[in-house]
Amino acid sequence: MNMIVCIKQVLDPEAPLSSLELIRRRTHWCLSPGVPFVISPFDEQAVEAALKIKDAKAAKSPSSV
């Protein structure tokens, strides 16, 4: 069995608001450099669930595909 889990980076929900700063560019807004990003907490749960299924079903790991 092969499994793929898609993940994304989001702003760190535990980061203090003082570390977030928006910078206005000509046509859009962007975050200042150094704003911390982490894997989405929901995606972390999905990865954990996939690993449990892999261990239970002896699925192939990406390195052996």
C-alpha positions as CSV (number, residue, x, y, z in Angstrom):
1,M,0.0,0.0,0.0
2,N,1.3,3.4,-0.9
3,M,0.2,6.5,1.0
4,I,0.6,10.2,0.3
5,V,-0.1,12.9,2.9
6,C,-0.2,16.5,1.7
7,I,1.0,19.1,4.2
8,K,1.4,22.9,4.2
9,Q,3.2,25.5,6.2
10,V,1.2,28.0,8.2
11,L,2.1,30.8,10.5
12,D,3.1,29.5,14.0
13,P,-0.1,29.8,16.1
14,E,2.0,30.0,19.2
15,A,4.2,32.9,17.9
16,P,3.8,36.2,19.7
17,L,1.9,38.8,17.7
18,S,4.9,41.1,18.0
19,S,6.8,38.8,15.7
20,L,4.3,39.4,12.9
21,E,4.7,42.4,10.7
22,L,3.0,43.2,7.4
23,I,5.0,45.2,4.8
24,R,3.1,47.0,2.1
25,R,4.5,46.5,-1.4
26,R,3.2,48.3,-4.4
27,T,0.5,45.9,-5.3
28,H,0.2,43.6,-2.3
29,W,1.1,43.0,1.4
30,C,3.7,40.5,2.6
31,L,5.1,39.3,5.9
32,S,8.4,40.6,7.1
33,P,11.3,38.2,7.0
34,G,11.8,35.9,10.0
35,V,8.1,35.2,10.6
36,P,8.0,31.7,12.0
37,F,6.2,29.0,9.9
38,V,5.3,25.4,11.1
39,I,3.5,22.5,9.6
40,S,-0.3,22.9,10.0
41,P,-1.4,21.2,13.3
42,F,-4.2,19.4,11.3
43,D,-1.6,18.1,8.8
44,E,0.6,16.9,11.7
45,Q,-2.3,14.8,12.8
46,A,-2.8,13.4,9.3
47,V,0.9,12.4,9.1
48,E,0.6,10.7,12.5
49,A,-2.5,8.8,11.4
50,A,-0.7,7.7,8.2
51,L,2.3,6.5,10.1
52,K,0.0,4.4,12.4
53,I,-1.7,2.9,9.4
54,K,1.7,2.2,7.8
55,D,2.9,0.5,10.9
56,A,-0.3,-1.6,11.2
57,K,-0.4,-2.6,7.5
58,A,3.3,-2.7,6.7
59,A,3.0,-0.1,3.9
60,K,5.9,0.9,1.8
61,S,8.0,3.8,2.9
62,P,9.0,6.5,0.4
63,S,12.7,5.3,0.4
64,S,11.7,1.8,-0.7
65,V,9.4,2.9,-3.5
